[in-house]
Amino acid sequence: MTSRFLPLLMAILLLGGCAVPRTGPSFGEVTNSDSGLVILPVSTVLEADGQAAVSPQLPAWFDAAPAYASDRLGPGDELRILIAESASNGAFLQTLAAPLTLDGVRVEEDGSIRVAYAGTLDVEGLSASQAAARIAGRLDSILYRPQVQVSLTGSDRRTVTVVGDAGGEQVTLSSGRDSLATVIAASRTALKEDATYAVELRRGDERVSLPYDLVMGDPAYDVALAPGDVVRLARTVSQITVLGSVGRGQLVTLPAGGLSLVQALGAAGGLDGNAADPKGIFLFRPGHGDATAPVAPAIYHMDMRNPLDIVAGSEFALRDGDVVYVSYTSFAQTQKVLRAISGTISVGGSVAQIAR
């Protein structure tokens, strides 16, 4: 009776071997693919140029903020004016104990201000000290040796708006070339320590976004701001994907301090001891950049059997969108086939028993 089921059992075995599912490609299938991309060893890349870091391209307008006469008064400025009368004391002058303080004196659109006892004066284009001298000249006929101080307390035309997690505020530019990092620091905008941020600069209809650490750490991106600029500190979530023969394939969020290739493997539960091929760890990095400066996709390779590769992988910083893949050993597929055959033999034995 068993002989009648022998062809059936052979068919089951053949089908079982052919139908074993494939979880992912092996080392050889990745390295022998015809994708046209060059696979770069992580150690070689680090030694050559610091993991081939690509700096963002800046538009021409980003560094085109002209220096302006920050010490000159103009429409929209708000002033504080102190006026005091002097008293004679030998060769020196003493101011009276109670000077007149005028806060919120605004420079009008025509460049004029109105000052008590002095009337209307044109101060546009003057420095604060020149404006004080002009006011003192007006008061000279009614006060004895008037002493005048003028200081800038605010300005509609000199401000940059900084927007963060908890709202926004206006920062008055204090010099002709206030930089992006200086204004961010002056804004006292609260940032969460465990979060990552991007700095978005908007000037008119143009805008650009850069990593916060790049702006604060690289002078090339700490550019001058212009009045009217808007700086937005946007919290970002950067993630990488870990796939293949690991403890648990998952999305991994990059912390503020960054994550290395080796750390990402650890976050995913490490290599699967039964199925992972330690020589076949790959990092797939998508292309980026714009049409004028495109960056092609890249594949990096790490061999965990090589101590130098492990050291390099510990220093290889991951970026948003990276995909880490651990290939399966060919023996893992063989094990699947053997398990499938074992299962079909068991089924065939049961069928034979029933047939008897």
LUMBATOR-196157 format. One record per residue: residue in one letter; y negated, x, z negated of N, C-alpha, C, O in turn. Coordinates in steps of 0.02 Angstrom, whole numbers, plus 32768, in hexadecimal, padded with zeros to 4 digits. Each point is the difference from the previous one (the first is absolute). Layout:
<pts>
AYXZYXZYXZYXZ;...
</pts>
This chain:
<pts>
M803C802980007FC47FD780007FC2802B80007FCD7FF0801F;T8039804A7FBC7FC6802C7FFB7FEC801B80447FC5800B800E;S806D8000801D7FF1801D80427FD37FD280287FDB8018802B;R80297FA67FC87FD57FD380267FB7800A7FEE7FD47FF28029;F801E80257F9B7FBB80087FEA7FE68047800A7FC5800E7FF3;L8068801F80257FE9804580097FC7800680327FCF80237FF2;P80347FBD80487FC68003802E7FC17FE47FE17FC9801A800A;L803F7FB07FD07FC67FE27FE07FE180307FCE7FC380067FFC;L8068801C7FDD7FE780307FCF7FDC803B80227FCD80177FE8;M804F800080507FE1803780247FBB7FEB801A7FD180287FFE;A802A7F9B801A7FC07FE780197FCD7FFC7FC87FC680118009;I80507FD97FBC7FD37FFB7FC77FE780457FED7FC580097FF1;L8069802880107FEC80447FEF7FCC801B80307FCE801F7FEC;L803E7FD780557FD1801880327FBC7FDF7FFA7FCD80218002;L80347F9D7FF67FC17FDC7FF97FDC80137FC07FC380057FFE;G806580067FCD7FE180147FC17FDC804280067FC980087FE6;G80578029803D7FDF804080097FC37FFC802B7FCF80247FF3;C80307FB180407FC67FFB802C7FC77FD97FE27FC6800A8012;A804A7FCA7FC07FCC7FD37FE77FE180187FBF7FDB7FDB7FDF;V80348064800C7FE380197FC27FB4800680097FEA8021802F;P7FEE7FC17FA67FB7800280087FE480467FF5801C80277FD9;R7FAD7FE8804A7FDE803F7FF87FC27FF67FD67FD57FD88013;T8024804A7FB57FC67FF87FD47FC48026801B7FC77FE97FF8;G8043804F80287FCA8028801C801B803B8026803C800E7FFC;P7F99801580298018803880288012803C7FD67FE980097FC7;S8043802080558014803E7FDF7FCF803880127FD37FF68028;F803680447FB97FD6803A800E80008011804A7FCB800B801E;G80717FF77FFF8005801280477FDE7FCF802D7FE380138033;E80217FAD7FBD7FE17FCD802A7FB480047FFE7FDF7FF28032;V800680227F967FB780087FFC7FEA803E80267FD07FFD8028;T8052803B7FCD7FEA803E801E800F8002804B7FDE80248025;N80527FB67FF38012800180477FE17FC6802780127FF5803A;S7FC27FE57FA77FE27FC780227FD1801980377FE880397FFD;D800B7F9D80347FD4801280387FBB7FE27FF77FE17FE98030;S800580187F927FBE7FE27FF37FC8802A801D7FC97FE6800B;G8043805A80027FCB802B801A7FD680207FCA7FD58029800F;L80377FC47FB27FDA801C7FC98022803F7FE5803D80037FFC;V7F9B802E7FF1801A803E7FE4800B7FF67FB57FD47FE67FDD;I8066802E800B800E7FFB7FB87FEC80427FDF801A80358012;L7FB97FC77FBD7FE3803C7FE1801C80097FBA7FFF7FD17FD9;P801A806A80168016800D7FBB7FC47FFD7FD07FCB801A8011;V803E7FC87FB57FC97FFA7FD27FE680447FEA7FC380097FF7;S806980287FFF7FEA80427FE97FD5802380357FCE80207FEF;T80447FD880507FDA802080367FBA7FE180057FCF8024800A;V802D7F9B7FEF7FBF7FDD80067FD280157FC77FC5800D800C;L80557FF87FB77FD780137FC77FE6804780087FC6800E7FF0;E8064801F80287FEC804580087FCC800780387FD3802A7FFC;A80337FAC80387FD58008803A7FB97FE77FF27FD08024800B;D802A7F9F7FDE7FBC7FE57FF97FFA7FCC7FCA7FDB7FCF8008;G8048803A7FC17FF77FD17FC980147FBA80127FD97FD27FF6;Q806380258025801E7FC180147FD87FDB803480007FC28003;A7FDD806380277FDF7FE4803B7FD27FC77FEE80007FCC8021;A7FD8803E7FAC7FD27FCB7FEC7FCC7FF580377FE78030801D;V800B7F927FF07FD07FED80347FC37FE17FDF80067FCC7FDF;S7FC08052802A7FC37FE57FE27FE67FC6802A80038003803E;P7FE47FC97FA27FE57FC880267FC68015802B7FD9802D7FEE;Q80217FB4804B7FC9800E802D7FC47FD47FED80077FC47FF6;L7FBF805B80047FC47FDC7FEC7FD67FEE803D7FF7802A802C;P7FEE7F9A7FD77FD27FEF80367FC080287FFA7FEE80177FCA;A7FEE7FF0806D7FC4802A80017FCA7FE57FD17FDC80277FE2;W801F7F9780177FCB7FE47FD7800B800E7FB67FD17FFC7FD8;F806D80158015801180087FB97FD780387FDF7FEE7FFB7FC6;D80048039805F7FDB80397FE57FBB8006801F7FE380368005;A80037F9180117FC0800080247FC87FE17FD77FCD7FEC801D;A803A80107FA17FCB7FE47FD67FC780327FFD800880367FE4;P7FBE7FB980387FC9803180007FE280077FBB7FFE7FD17FD8;A7FEB806C80197FDD800B7FC17FBE7FD980027FDC80038033;Y80137FDB7F997FC27FDA7FFE7FD4801A7FC8801880237FD3;A7FA97FCC802F7FD080197FCE80087FD87FC07FDD7FD07FF3;S805280467FE480117FDA7FC47FC880027FCC7FFE7FD67FD4;D7FD5805C80317FCB80057FCE7FC17FDA80167FCD80057FDF;R80377FD680587FC67FDB801980097FB67FF280367FE48009;L7F947FFD7FE280027FB97FEF7FFB7FD6803F7FE380148032;G803A7FB07FCA7FFE7FD3803980107FB97FEC80117FF37FC6;P7FE97FDE8068800C7FB97FF180467FF67FE18031801D8016;G7FD17FB97FB5803E7FF27FDE800B802A7FC2802D7FF07FD8;D7FAB8045801E8007802A7FC47FE27FDB7FC47FCE7FDC8006;E8052802D7FBF7FE57FE67FC17FED803A7FD3802680307FF9;L7F9E7FCC7FEA7FE380377FDB7FF37FEE7FB77FF67FC67FEE;R800A806D7FE97FE67FFB7FBC7FC2802C7FFD8002803B8011;I7FC67FA87FD77FC180247FFE7FE880027FB77FFA7FCC7FE0;L7FF8807080087FE4800A7FBD7FB8801880077FF280308024;I7FE07FAE7FB97FB9801180047FE7800D7FB9800B7FD87FD3;A7FD4806180237FE480117FBF7FBB801F80097FF1801D8034;E7FE67FDC7F997FBD801E80018000803D7FD4801E80007FCB;S7FC18035804C7FFE803E7FDB7FC780017FCD7FCE7FDD8008;A803B804C7FC57FCB800B7FCE7FF2804A7FFD802E80288003;S7F917FEB7FF57FEE80468000801480217FBF7FF67FE47FCA;N80268059803B801380267FC47FFB804A801180328022800A;G7F907FF57FF97FF580458013800F800C80497FE77FDB802B;A804180577FE3801180108045803A7FD7801B80118004803B;F800F7FD47F99803C7FDB80157FF17FB580027FCF7FE97FE3;L805B7FF3803E7FFB7FB88003803B7FE27FDA8037801A8002;Q7FBB7FB07FDC80357FDA7FDE7FFF7FB9801A7FCB7FE28007;T80718002800780047FBB801580017FD37FC3801980147FCB;L7FCE7FAF803C80017FD17FC980477FEB7FF1802C8006802B;A7FE17FE27F9980447FF27FE980207FC48022803D7FFB7FFF;A7F9D7FD9801F801C7FC2801B7FF07FFA804B7FD17FDC8012;P8054804880197FF37FF9804880157FBC8019802A7FDE7FE2;L7FB9800E805680117FC08020803C800C802E7FFE802B802C;T80377FAF7FCA803D8007802880067FC3802E80017FC77FE9;L80048046805780097FCB8032804580098021800B80308025;D80237FA37FCD80438002801D80057FD0803B7FDC7FCE8004;G80508042802A800F7FD380377FC87FFA80337FFA7FCD8022;V7FDE80677FE57FCB7FFF80338021800D8043801D8035800B;R7FDD7F9B80228025800380407FD2801680387FC77FEA8006;V8054804280247FDC8014803C800C7FC9803580397FF58014;E7F927FEB800180067FC8802F8010801880468001803C800E;E800A7F94801E8013801180457FCA80278024800E8028802C;D7FB37FCD7FC07FCA802680207FF480447FDF7FD180238012;G805A7FEF7FBD7FFB80427FE07FCF80037FC67FF080367FE9;S7FF97F907FFF7FCE80007FCB801F7FEA7FBD80357FE27FFE;I7FA780307FCC80127FE97FBD7FC17FE47FDF7FC880108014;R80427FC67FBA7FC97FE67FD98007801A7FB880347FF77FE1;V7F98802980078000801E7FBE7FC57FE57FD87FC87FFC8018;A80477FF17FAA7FCC7FE67FD47FC680327FFA800B803C7FF7;Y7FB97FAB800F7FC280277FFB7FF3802D803C7FC980198009;A806A7FF080227FF6802C80397FFF7FD980427FE880198032;G80337FAA7FCE80007FD7803C803A8011802E803680157FE9;T7FBF7FE280578034800B80337FF98045801E7FC980158015;L806E800F7FED80008044801C80388009803280367FE37FF7;D7FBF8043803C8033801080328025803F7FE97FE180357FF9;V80617FC67FFB8027803A7FE980388012802F8026802F7FF2;E7FE27FAE80458037800F802D7FFB8047801B7FCB80148018;G806C80117FE58001804480187FEA80337FCD8003803C800D;L7FE67FAD7FB87FEA802F7FCB803B80107FD3802F7FD97FF9;S7FCD80617FE7803080107FCB7FE97FDD7FC07FC87FE67FFD;A806380197FD07FEE7FDF7FC27FC280217FE07FD57FDE7FE6;S80288065801D7FC680237FE37FC07FF280277FCA7FFB7FE3;Q803B8000805F7FC67FEF80297FE77FBA7FF27FC47FF37FFD;A806D7FDE7FFA7FED7FBC7FEF7FDD7FFD7FBC7FD07FDC7FF7;A8049804C7FD97FE180027FBE7FB9801A80057FD37FE67FDF;A8021804E80497FBD801B80087FD17FCD80207FC67FFB7FEE;R80547FDE80427FD67FCD80207FED7FC97FCF7FC77FE97FFF;I806880037FD77FF17FCD7FCD7FCD801C7FCE7FD17FDD7FED;A803980607FFD7FD1801F7FD17FBA8003801D7FCF7FF67FDC;G802C801880647FBE800180207FDD7FBD7FFD7FC37FFE7FF9;R80637FCC800D7FE37FBD7FFC7FE97FF07FB97FCE7FDD7FF6;L8056803E7FD97FF17FF07FBA7FCC80307FE27FEB7FF67FC7;D8001803B805E7FD480347FE57FBD7FE37FE97FE0801D7FD4;S800B7FAC804A7FBE7FE47FF080027FD47FC17FCC7FF17FE3;I80717FFB800780047FD47FC58025801F7FC67FFD7FE67FC8;L802780528043802480237FCB7FEA80497FFF7FED801C8033;Y801680027F917FEE80467FF9803D802A8011803280007FDD;R7FC78024805A8035802C801780447FDD7FFD802B80137FD9;P7FDF7FB98050803F7FDA7FFD803C802B80117FFE802A802D;Q80387FCB7FAD80408022800C80327FCC801B800B7FCC7FE0;V80128040805A802B7FCF802180438022801380018037801A;Q80357FA57FD780438016801580207FC880297FFD7FC67FEC;V8022804B804B80227FD0802C804880178008800D803B8010;S80237F997FE580478010800980227FC780257FEE7FC67FF9;L8043804C802F80277FCF802680387FE57FD5802880277FE5;T7FDD7F97801480347FE27FD780337FD9802980367FF07FE6;G7FBB80018057802E7FDB802A7FE57FFB80477FC5800E800C;S80677FDE80227FEA7FFB804580317FD88029803C800B7FFC;D7FAA7FC6802C802B7FDB802E8013802B803C80367FF5801D;R7FA180397FF4800C8027803E802580417FF4801180228030;R7FFC7FEF7F918022803F7FF180457FF57FE2802080307FEA;T7FF87F948015803D7FF17FDB803E8002802C7FFE7FF2803C;V803A801E7FA480427FFB801D80287FD27FD37FFE80077FC3;T80257FC9805B80297FD17FD98046801C7FF8802180118031;V7FF77FF27F91804480177FF180267FC67FE27FEC7FE47FCD;V804C800A805380297FC77FEB804480197FEA802080268024;G7FF67FC57FA0804180147FE680287FC57FE77FF27FC78013;D804180467FC3802B7FCB7FE77FDA7FCC7FD7800F7FC48004;A7FC180537FD57FDE7FD37FD17FBC7FE8801A7FD87FE87FD8;G801B801D80677FC07FEA801B7FDC80398022801D80338011;G7FA17FC47FF87FD9803280237FBE800D7FDE7FEB7FDB7FD4;E7FF6805B80417FBE80107FE77FDB80298035801E801B802E;Q7FA07FE87FCA7FD78026802E7FED80427FDF7FEA80027FC7;V801E8034805F7FEE80427FE97FC58018802880028000803E;T7FC980157FA07FC5801A8022800B80498013801080297FD5;L7FE57FE6806A8008804580167FC8802A7FE27FC57FED8002;S804E804B7FE37FCF80297FDB7FE6803B80297FCF801F7FEC;S80507FEF804B7FE980388029800B7FEF8049801B7FCB8011;G7FD08062801A80057FF3804780468006801C800B7FEA8039;R802580347FA180438009801A80337FF07FCA802C80297FF2;D7FCF7F9C7FF180327FEC7FCE80447FF8802280057FE18035;S802F803C7FAD80428000801F80297FC57FE87FF17FE07FCE;L804580138057802C7FC87FF1801F80077FBA80007FD07FDA;A801A806C8016801E800A7FBE7FCD7FFA7FC880107FE57FCB;T7FB3803380407FCC7FFC7FCD7FEE7FB87FF17FF77FEE7FC5;V80037FE9806E7FEF7FBA7FF680387FDB7FDD7FF37FD67FD5;I804C8039803D80397FDF7FDF7FFF80117FB5800B7FD47FD6;A7FE9806B801A7FFE80157FBA7FC57FE07FDB80077FEC7FC6;A7FC0800E805C7FC57FE37FE080077FB57FF57FDE7FE37FD5;S804F7FFD805180077FB87FFA80257FEB7FC17FFC7FC67FEC;R802980687FF580277FF17FC480337FC9800D80107FD97FD3;T80098023806A80327FCE8011804280127FE0801A80378009;A80027F997FD2803F800D7FDC803B7FFD803080077FD18027;L802480627FD6803C80048029803D80047FD37FFE80227FCD;K80377FBC8045803E80027FD980238043800C800680178039;E801180087F91801E80428005804180008028800F80328021;D80177F997FDD80417FFE80207FFE7FE1804580347FF0801D;A7F9180097FFF7FF97FE080427FE4803280337FE180327FED;T802C7FC080527FE4802880367FC97FD8802280037FC38003;Y7FCB806080187FC67FDF801D7FEF801E8043800F8039800F;A7FD17F9E80197FE28016803F7FB47FF57FFA7FEA7FD07FE1;V7FF0805D803E7FB87FF980027FEC7FE78045800C80218032;E7FD67FA47FCF7FEA7FE380407FB3800480027FDE7FE57FD5;L8009803D805E7FB8800680097FEB7FD4803B801A80078037;R7FB67FCC7FBC7FE67FD580357FB6800F800B7FD87FFF7FD1;R8017800F806C7FBA800D80137FF07FD5803D8015800F8038;G7FC47FBD7FBC7FF37FD0803580407FDD801580227FE37FD6;D7FEE8020806A803D7FE18019803B8030800380377FEE8013;E7FBE80517FD9803480328002802080087FBB7FE07FF47FCD;R8060802080338022800C7FC0803880328009801B80098037;V7FF680197F9380378030800080207FFE7FBB7FDE7FF47FCE;S80638018802F802480007FC0802580427FF880208018802E;L7FDA80057F96801F80407FF180217FFE7FBB7FEA7FDA7FD5;P804A804E8020801E80037FBD7FCD801A7FCD7FD9802D800E;Y80287FB57FB77FD180137FCB8006804A7FEE7FCD80227FF9;D806F7FF77FFF800A80467FED7FE4802F80357FE980377FF0;L801A7FB5804F7FE6802A80367FB480047FFC7FE380368008;V7FFC7F927FEB7FB77FFF7FFA7FE9802A7FC57FCF80268005;M80547FD37FC27FEA80237FC4801580497FFF7FE380287FDA;G804E7FEB804F801A80447FFC7FF0802C803C8006803D7FFB;D7FE67FA7803D7FF38027803C7FB67FFA80137FEA7FC98013;P7FEF806D7FE97FB87FFC80107FF27FE780477FCA7FE5800D;A8066802380207FF47FEA80457FF87FB580057FE17FE7802F;Y803A7FF47FA07FFB7FB780017FCD7FE57FCE7FF57FC47FFC;D7FED80697FDD7FCD7FEC7FD07FBC800280237FD7802B7FF3;V801E7FA580397FC68001802D7FC47FDE7FE080067FDE7FCD;A7FC1802C80527FC27FE27FE87FFF7FB5800F801A7FEA8033;L7FC87FF17FA07FF87FB880097FBA7FEF80167FD180277FF7;A80297F9F80267FBF7FE780167FEF7FC07FDA802E7FDB7FED;P7F92801780077FEE7FC17FE0801D7FC480257FFE7FFD803D;G801E7FD57F9C801F7FC5801E804B8006800A80207FCE8010;D7FFC806E7FE680498007800680237FD77FCA7FE57FF57FCA;V80587FF58045802A7FDC7FD1804080287FF78023800E8031;V7FED80047F91803D80257FF0802E7FD27FD97FEE7FE67FCC;R804E8010804E80317FD57FDF803B802A7FEA801E80248029;L7FF47FD77F97803B80227FE580387FCD7FFC80027FD77FD2;A802B802C805E80357FCF80068042801C7FE7801580358014;R800A7FA67FBF804280157FE780337FF8803880017FCE8023;T802980647FE6803280008035804680047FE2800A801A7FCA;V80267FCD805C804780057FED80238025803880077FE68038;S801080577FBA802380288032804B7FFF7FEF8013800B7FC6;Q80167FE8806C80487FFB7FF58027802780347FEA80098039;I8050800F7FB18030801F802E80427FDB7FF8800C7FDE7FCE;T801F8028806580407FDE8000803880347FFB800080318025;V80307FC37FAE803A802C7FF9803D7FD98015800F7FCB7FE4;L8016804E804E803A7FDD801C803C802F80027FFB803C7FF4;G803E7FA7801C803C8027800C802C80067FC280037FD27FD7;S801D806680238033800A7FCD7FDF80197FBF8008803A7FEB;V7FD47F987FF57FE0800E7FBF80177FCD7FCE80227FCF8010;G7FCA803D7FB180157FD27FCB7FE87FB9800D80267FD17FF7;R7F9C8029801F7FE47FBE80107FC8800980337FCB801C7FF1;G80407FCB804B7FCD800180327FC77FD17FED800D7FC77FEB;Q7FB48050801B7FC97FD77FE97FBD801A80197FFB8038801A;L7FD37F9D7FDD7FBB801680097FEA80237FC0800D7FE87FC9;V7FD38052803E7FE780257FC67FB4800680067FE680178033;T7FF77FD37F9A7FB7800480007FEA80467FEC8017801B7FCD;L7FBD8003805B7FE880437FF17FCD7FFC7FC77FD07FDB8004;P803B804B7FC77FD080017FC87FC0802580137FFC801F8036;A7FD27FDE7F9E7FC08020800F8008804B800A7FDC801D8029;G805280027FB4800A80488007802C8014803A800B803B800B;G800E7F94801B802A800F8039804A80067FED80127FFD7FC5;L8018800B806E804880037FF6801D803080337FED7FFF803B;S8040802C7FAF8020802F802E80407FE1801C80177FCC7FE9;L80058055804A803E7FE8801F80387FFE7FCD80267FCF7FFD;V7FE180657FDA803580017FCE7FF47FCA7FCB80307FE07FEA;Q7F92801680027FF27FCC7FCF80107FBB801B80177FD47FDA;A7FDE8020806680107FC0801E804B7FF27FFE80157FC87FF3;L8012806C801980497FF87FFC80157FEF7FB8802C7FD67FF6;G7FB4804A7FDA800F7FF17FBA7FED7FB87FEF80247FDF7FDB;A7FA3800A803F7FEA7FBC7FF1802F7FCC801E80047FC87FE7;A8021804B804E802F7FD2801F804780077FE5802F7FE7801D;G7FD8803B7FAB804180067FE08029803C8016803A80057FEF;G7FA7802880378024803C801780307FF2803980057FC78018;L801F806C7FFD80307FF9803680407FDD7FE88015800A7FC7;D80087FCF806480407FE07FF1803680368002800D801E8034;G80127FEE7F93803280367FFB803D7FF4802A80248030800F;N7FEB7F938005803C7FF080277FF47FFF804B802F80058026;A7F927FF47FEF7FF57FF580477FC9802A801E7FFD8007803D;A7FD780177F9B7FC78024801A80148043801E802C80227FE6;D7FB27FF1804F80088041801E7FC5802C7FE97FC97FF68018;P804180387FBB7FC880257FE27FD9802A80327FC780137FF3;K80577FFC80477FDB802780317FD67FD4802E7FDA801A8029;G802C7FA57FD17FDF7FD3802F7FCC7FD37FDF80097FC37FFE;I7FC1805A7FE97FC97FD97FE37FC5800780307FEA80378010;F7FFC7F9080057FCC7FFF80337FC37FD97FE880057FCF7FDC;L7FC18049803A7FC17FDC7FF47FE37FED80437FF1802B802A;F80067F947FE27FE37FE8803E7FB77FED7FF07FF27FD57FD7;R7FE0804C804B7FB87FF57FF57FE27FDF803E7FFF801E8035;P7FE97FA37FC47FE37FDE803A7FC38023801A7FDE80247FDB;G80147FD280657FC2801B801C7FC47FDB7FE680067FC77FE9;H7FC08058801A7FC37FE17FEA7FC6801F8026800A8028802D;G7FBA7FC57FC07FC4801780247FEA7FCC803280217FCD800A;D7FA6803F80167FE67FD08031800F8019804680228033800A;A7FC27FA98027800F801080467FE480448014801B8021802D;T7FAF7FF57FB17FE2804080128023803B7FE07FFD80388019;A80247FBC7FAE802380367FDD80427FE87FE5800A7FFE7FC3;P80257FEE806980407FE67FE7802B80377FE27FFD803A8015;V802C7FB37FBB8030802E7FE180457FE3800C800F7FC87FEC;A801D8060803480427FE88012802C7FF87FC27FF580217FCD;P803D7FB3803680307FFB7FC9802480427FF680048029802E;A80177FE17F978023803F7FF0803D7FF17FD680037FCF7FDC;I802F805E802A803D7FFC7FD7800880427FDC7FFE8035801F;Y800B7FC87FA0800B803C7FD780477FFD7FE2801A7FCA7FF1;H800480718007804580037FE98005802B7FC27FE180357FFB;M80477FB47FD5800E80277FC3804A80047FF580247FCD8003;D7FF4806F7FEF8046800C7FF08006800E7FB67FE980347FE9;M80357F9E7FF1800480077FB8802F80397FEB800280137FC6;R802480078068802C80397FF07FD980417FFF801780337FE7;N7FAD7FCB80357FD6803C80057FCC80007FC87FD47FD48000;P802F805B7FD17FCF80007FC87FB8800380187FD37FE27FE2;L8020804380557FBC8004801A7FE77FBC80187FC57FEF7FF7;D80677FEA80267FED7FBD80157FF07FD37FC57FD37FD78003;I805280317FC77FF37FD77FC47FBB80117FE47FDB7FD37FEC;V8015806E80127FBE80147FE87FC97FE4802E7FCE7FE67FE9;A803E802080597FCF7FE6802F7FF97FB47FFA7FC97FE58004;G806F7FF97FF37FFE7FB87FF97FDD7FE97FC17FE57FC97FFD;S801B80637FD07FDC7FF07FC27FB5800580087FDA7FE47FD9;E80108040805C7FB88008800D7FE87FD7803B7FC47FFC800E;F806A7FE580157FEF7FDB803D7FE57FBB7FED80277FD47FEC;A7F988023801A7FE07FC17FEB800B7FC980337FF8800B803C;L801B7FBB7FAC800A7FC7802B7FBF7FDA800C7FD180047FD8;R802E7FD7805F7FC57FD8801280157FB8800A803A7FEF8009;D7F947FE67FF4800B7FB9800A80237FF380437FEA801A8034;G804C7FBF7FCA80247FF0803D803B802D801080267FF1802F;D7FE380457FAC8038802C800C80427FDC7FF380047FD37FD6;V80318042804E80437FE57FF6802F803A7FF28007802E8028;V801A7FD07F9E803080337FED80467FE3800C80107FC97FE9;Y8019805C803B80447FE98010803380357FEE7FF9803A8013;V803A7FB27FC78038802C7FEF803C7FEB802980187FC77FFB;S80008066802F80377FEF802D80427FFB7FDB8009801B7FC9;Y80267FC3805780437FF77FE3802E8037801A7FFD8013803B;T802F80057F9A80328030801680337FDD802D800D7FC47FF6;S800F8060803980327FE1802C803D7FEA7FD980227FD08015;F7FED80507FB380397FEC7FD87FF57FBA7FE280307FDC7FF3;A7F91801380017FF27FBD7FE580177FCA8030801B7FCD7FEC;Q7FDA803F805680177FCF8031804D80008003801E7FCB8009;T800080707FEE804980038000801C7FD87FC580327FDD8007;Q7FAD80297FBF80157FDA7FC67FFD7FB5800D802B7FDA7FEA;K7FA1801180397FFA7FB98010803A7FE9802C801C7FCA7FF5;V7FF48060803C80387FEE802C80417FFC7FD880287FD1800A;L7FE3805F7FCA803E80007FD880027FC37FD280357FE27FF7;R7F91800B7FED80007FC47FD6800E7FC2802980227FD27FE9;A7FC3802D8055800D7FC6802B804A7FFC8013801E7FCA8001;I80008071800E804780018012802A7FEA7FC480307FDA8007;S7FBE80407FBE80257FED7FC47FFD7FB57FF580327FE17FED;G7F948003801F7FF97FB77FF780297FDA803280207FCE7FEE;T7FE18048805180267FDC8033804B80077FF480267FD2800E;I7FF0806A7FD9804780087FF080157FD07FCA80367FE28002;S7F9E80177FCC80107FD17FCA80067FBA801B802D7FDA7FED;V7FA38014803F80037FBD801E803F7FF8802980217FCC7FFE;G7FF180698029803B7FFD8029803F7FF97FD6802E7FDB8012;G7FD480497FB5803A7FF97FD480067FBA7FE580387FE67FFB;S7F917FFD7FF480027FBB7FE680187FD0803580277FD37FF2;V7FC18038804C80167FD58037804B8007800B80227FCE800C;A7FF680717FEF8049800B800A80287FDE7FCB80357FE3800E;Q7FB480207FB480227FDE7FC980047FB5800C80337FE17FF5;I7F95800480227FFF7FB7800D80307FEF803880227FCD7FFE;A7FE0805F8035802C7FF1803980497FFF7FED80287FDC801E;R7FEA804C7FB0804580007FEA80107FBF7FDE80387FF77FEA;
</pts>
